[in-house]
Structures are given as C-alpha cells and as structure tokens.
C-alpha cells in the first residue's frame, strides 16, 4: 500500500511512525526540528490520515507498507522512530529487517499484549459514538467527546482526525470500523524471532504503564544494546507532554 508521507530536510533518513488514531500531522513540529540535520519521512499509517483504507489491519500489513515506503524512496541505514502502535510496528520491522535499520527509537510501548479497557479502547468508543448529523463544527464534536473523554489534551488530539467530507458534513479520517474489527490483533503481543544488535532507545512516560520494569528483560534480549529512558511527568503521549525533554533525548541519541 502506498502511504501518504510528509518529507522534509536533507541528510540521513529518519522515519517517524505515529500511534493509533494519530496521523503524520502530530509529528510535524518534531520532524521540522529534526529536518535541520536529517531527511525526515512521516507517513500516515494505513487506515489513518490521508493514507488508503483496508480491511486488513495487522502488524504484517503495517510492516509491508513500511517496506514499500523504504523501497519507494530508496532508503538505507534508516533511523526509525515509532510511538505506541508505530513503536510496535517499528520493532516488528526492525527484527525482520535489521540490515535496513541503523538506529531504533521506541516510544512508550513494549512487546506484551495490552490489557483490555485501556485508554485507546476508550478513545475508540468515544469516536464511534459521535453523531455527525448533530455536528456542524469541530466544537460540536468536542462537546460530544466530552461525555466520555474528560482530558482536553486527548480531545484536541482526536479532533485533528476530523475533516470536511463535503461542504456540509464532517467525518473521521481513520477507518474506525476496520480498526475496531482488528483491534485484538493490534493489542496482541509482538512475537517475532530475531535480534537487533544496533543502537536502540526506549523512551517511556513515568505516568504510563505501557513499558513496565517487568518488560525490560524481554526487550533487552531482543535489543541487547537498548537504553531505557523515563520522562517522569509524562503520560503515554510522551512527545506531547514533554516535547523539549523528549526531543533532547532523541536528538542526542541520533547524533551520537
């Protein structure tokens, strides 16, 4: 699948993969800063943003999309960054194609299966519950989301996924039905053979439980050169909660 992709800058290639319900636009500011020294590629994953939709939505398909992106742009020695779903996809890709990846950055996600009832499922339920026949503006959508999502920051994150389908109708960009039907596959653990011996950085939020201390042993088996950094006052959306500290960690790791 040919993904919509934003590209900027020159230098060694950096690919940034957003998380579930995200889109490339979430990483534009971060990517613009990196593009001073690197060639930055930020795709929309399938069923997200401006990329095509598909009923197939699992890690093998996400990996194949990334392979196609790398081949299309003739990239080598890629610096790969992924958050949440993008982080699992990045690990999956790296363990299958270690020769293509120079450095790996995984943001607040581990191999293990996510537990039911987590934040992403709440977001999906809230999005599916929106009645667009009663929404004439993003503010109207925001009012509906408030019934289930109390965090203004999370609502603003989701509202970036709204677009005008025509002159009179708003809609979600993500294919929520395909995501909902395949959600168990996305929350499953990543069971991939292989080892990546190159540099790897895992960044976790101190207020998040997506990378637990009990996960570190398995991570360091698969990624023996891994470093783990914790940003104390950040949630799962580390890059949004502590953008300066997060950028500093990642930039320092890539520049070394």
VOVO-541170 format. One line per field, with one value per residue (C-alpha): x, y, z; residue in one letter; residue number from 1. Coordinates in steps of 0.5 Angstrom, whole numbers, always signed. Layout:
! residues N
east = c(X/...)
north = c(Y/...)
up = c(Z/...)
r = c(a/...)
k = c(NUM/...)
! end
This chain:
! residues 256
east = c(+0/+3/+2/+1/+8/+11/+18/+23/+30/+37/+42/+41/+34/+29/+22/+17/+11/+5/+1/-6/-11/-5/-3/+3/+1/+2/+10/+11/+14/+18/+20/+21/+27/+30/+30/+35/+40/+36/+32/+25/+20/+13/+8/+0/+0/-6/-13/-10/-10/-9/-7/-11/-16/-16/-20/-13/-10/-5/+3/+5/+1/+4/+11/+10/+7/+14/+18/+14/+16/+23/+24/+20/+25/+31/+33/+38/+41/+35/+34/+27/+22/+16/+10/+5/+3/+8/+13/+11/+11/+18/+20/+17/+20/+27/+27/+25/+30/+36/+40/+36/+36/+41/+38/+31/+27/+21/+16/+12/+11/+13/+12/+7/-1/-4/-10/-17/-20/-14/-14/-14/-21/-24/-22/-25/-31/-32/-30/-35/-41/-40/-46/-44/-51/-51/-44/-44/-37/-31/-33/-40/-36/-32/-38/-40/-33/-33/-38/-33/-26/-25/-18/-18/-11/-14/-20/-15/-11/-17/-20/-14/-17/-24/-24/-30/-32/-36/-39/-44/-41/-35/-33/-27/-21/-19/-23/-26/-29/-23/-19/-25/-25/-18/-17/-15/-9/-6/-6/-3/+4/+9/+12/+18/+24/+31/+35/+37/+44/+44/+43/+36/+33/+26/+23/+17/+13/+13/+6/+5/+4/+6/+13/+14/+20/+18/+18/+25/+28/+25/+27/+34/+34/+31/+35/+42/+44/+38/+38/+31/+30/+24/+21/+18/+12/+10/+4/+3/+4/+11/+12/+6/+7/+15/+17/+23/+26/+24/+27/+33/+34/+32/+37/+42/+41/+41/+47/+52)
north = c(+0/+7/+11/+19/+21/+28/+29/+35/+36/+33/+28/+21/+19/+19/+15/+17/+13/+15/+12/+9/+15/+19/+22/+25/+32/+30/+30/+36/+40/+35/+33/+40/+41/+34/+36/+41/+35/+30/+28/+26/+22/+22/+17/+16/+9/+5/+7/+13/+21/+21/+14/+9/+5/-3/-8/-12/-8/-12/-12/-16/-11/-5/-8/-9/-2/+1/-4/-1/+6/+5/+2/+7/+13/+8/+9/+5/+6/+8/+12/+9/+12/+10/+11/+6/+3/+6/+3/-4/-3/-1/-7/-11/-8/-8/-15/-18/-13/-11/-9/-3/+0/+4/+6/+5/+9/+6/+11/+8/+1/-6/-13/-15/-15/-9/-10/-9/-3/+1/+9/+7/+3/+9/+13/+9/+8/+16/+17/+11/+15/+21/+23/+27/+29/+33/+36/+43/+44/+42/+45/+41/+34/+37/+37/+30/+27/+31/+26/+20/+24/+29/+31/+37/+35/+28/+31/+36/+30/+27/+33/+33/+27/+31/+33/+36/+30/+35/+42/+40/+34/+33/+26/+22/+21/+14/+8/+7/+0/-3/-1/-4/-10/-11/-8/-15/-16/-9/-10/-17/-18/-18/-25/-24/-28/-25/-20/-13/-11/-4/+2/+2/+7/+6/+12/+11/+16/+16/+16/+11/+3/+1/+0/-4/-6/-13/-12/-9/-16/-19/-12/-13/-20/-17/-11/-12/-5/-2/+4/+6/+13/+15/+22/+23/+27/+25/+20/+15/+21/+23/+27/+32/+32/+34/+36/+39/+34/+28/+32/+33/+25/+23/+28/+26/+19/+20/+25/+20)
up = c(+0/-2/+4/+5/+7/+9/+7/+9/+10/+8/+11/+14/+13/+19/+19/+24/+26/+29/+34/+34/+32/+31/+24/+21/+23/+30/+29/+24/+29/+32/+25/+23/+28/+26/+19/+20/+20/+18/+12/+15/+13/+17/+14/+16/+17/+13/+16/+19/+16/+8/+7/+4/+8/+8/+12/+13/+19/+23/+24/+18/+13/+17/+16/+9/+8/+11/+7/+1/+3/+4/-3/-6/-3/-4/+4/+7/+14/+17/+24/+26/+31/+33/+38/+41/+35/+31/+36/+36/+28/+28/+33/+28/+22/+25/+28/+21/+17/+22/+16/+14/+21/+23/+30/+33/+38/+41/+45/+51/+48/+50/+46/+51/+50/+52/+58/+56/+58/+56/+54/+47/+47/+51/+45/+40/+44/+44/+37/+35/+39/+35/+31/+26/+24/+30/+29/+25/+27/+31/+37/+37/+36/+42/+46/+44/+46/+53/+55/+55/+55/+60/+58/+54/+51/+49/+46/+42/+39/+37/+34/+29/+26/+24/+16/+12/+8/+4/+4/+10/+13/+18/+19/+22/+18/+21/+18/+25/+23/+20/+27/+31/+28/+28/+35/+38/+33/+35/+42/+42/+44/+38/+38/+33/+32/+31/+35/+33/+36/+34/+38/+41/+45/+49/+52/+57/+61/+68/+69/+64/+65/+57/+59/+66/+69/+68/+61/+61/+61/+54/+51/+52/+50/+43/+43/+47/+46/+49/+53/+57/+59/+63/+63/+70/+69/+62/+60/+54/+50/+52/+46/+47/+55/+55/+48/+50/+54/+49/+43/+47/+49/+42/+38/+43/+41/+34/+33/+37)
r = c(x/x/x/x/x/x/x/x/x/x/x/x/x/x/x/x/x/x/x/x/x/x/x/x/x/x/x/x/x/x/x/x/x/x/x/x/x/x/x/x/x/x/x/x/x/x/x/x/x/x/x/x/x/x/x/x/x/x/x/x/x/x/x/x/x/x/x/x/x/x/x/x/x/x/x/x/x/x/x/x/x/x/x/x/x/x/x/x/x/x/x/x/x/x/x/x/x/x/x/x/x/x/x/x/x/x/x/x/x/x/x/x/x/x/x/x/x/x/x/x/x/x/x/x/x/x/x/x/x/x/x/x/x/x/x/x/x/x/x/x/x/x/x/x/x/x/x/x/x/x/x/x/x/x/x/x/x/x/x/x/x/x/x/x/x/x/x/x/x/x/x/x/x/x/x/x/x/x/x/x/x/x/x/x/x/x/x/x/x/x/x/x/x/x/x/x/x/x/x/x/x/x/x/x/x/x/x/x/x/x/x/x/x/x/x/x/x/x/x/x/x/x/x/x/x/x/x/x/x/x/x/x/x/x/x/x/x/x/x/x/x/x/x/x/x/x/x/x/x/x/x/x/x/x/x/x)
k = c(1/2/3/4/5/6/7/8/9/10/11/12/13/14/15/16/17/18/19/20/21/22/23/24/25/26/27/28/29/30/31/32/33/34/35/36/37/38/39/40/41/42/43/44/45/46/47/48/49/50/51/52/53/54/55/56/57/58/59/60/61/62/63/64/65/66/67/68/69/70/71/72/73/74/75/76/77/78/79/80/81/82/83/84/85/86/87/88/89/90/91/92/93/94/95/96/97/98/99/100/101/102/103/104/105/106/107/108/109/110/111/112/113/114/115/116/117/118/119/120/121/122/123/124/125/126/127/128/129/130/131/132/133/134/135/136/137/138/139/140/141/142/143/144/145/146/147/148/149/150/151/152/153/154/155/156/157/158/159/160/161/162/163/164/165/166/167/168/169/170/171/172/173/174/175/176/177/178/179/180/181/182/183/184/185/186/187/188/189/190/191/192/193/194/195/196/197/198/199/200/201/202/203/204/205/206/207/208/209/210/211/212/213/214/215/216/217/218/219/220/221/222/223/224/225/226/227/228/229/230/231/232/233/234/235/236/237/238/239/240/241/242/243/244/245/246/247/248/249/250/251/252/253/254/255/256)
! end
